[in-house]
């Protein structure tokens, strides 16, 4: 039986062909190693088939979007988990499918899968602070909030950007449109994993943190800082040889990094621990 990381690797090996919903769903195998992904895949297919039966053959994109919104938010009851926003369960799609509660990005991934299956090309937008979605139609882009399916005006989008500029947005700052670009599957998976990473770092759960880092290193092989963070997790989990390899690789590429001296101080202890194990 293929293990979870090998399975994830098989899904992401061709960047332009990543099956986003399946890859995002597979993150849940870190939460539940016995998770049967096929059950969840069949569930989403069943929901899409149920919705397709209601669609007139010649329905236009905007009425189709309204039907999807009603189905997703009203009938199925998906919504933002405002009462327990920082629960890791909100990032695991198998849990969100069960509870109908999530954070913007997890809700968006499920919504986009249903949209694709009924012929609506809804895309993700990696907007600062709050993941968004968009549907391109003849008259422009409809920007959607995954929490409730509401479309956002340009003014509302600009208001959401303001907190990320200390002195307000100036004429030399990037245009609003640059924050509304389509997010790749890799970008979405990285954002989901970094959400989990932040949660597992704040209240340290080192095994879960390591699980996340394994996937981030696979998705971002050229970002050596992710390998550093994996090495730190290995060190916490008493895996000195693996920690040593990752931290030495980081220091070789970033010898002048601000944390380089601190990390170098850990190497002798890790080397000694590694020799003891051998």
Helices and strands as residue ranges (DSSP letters): H 4-12, G 15-17, H 20-26, H 28-31, H 37-52, H 61-69, I 70-75, E 79-80, G 82-84, G 88-91, H 93-99, E 101-102, H 104-117, E 123-125, E 132-137, E 140-145, H 154-162, G 176-180, H 185-202, H 206-219, H 224-236, H 240-253, H 260-277
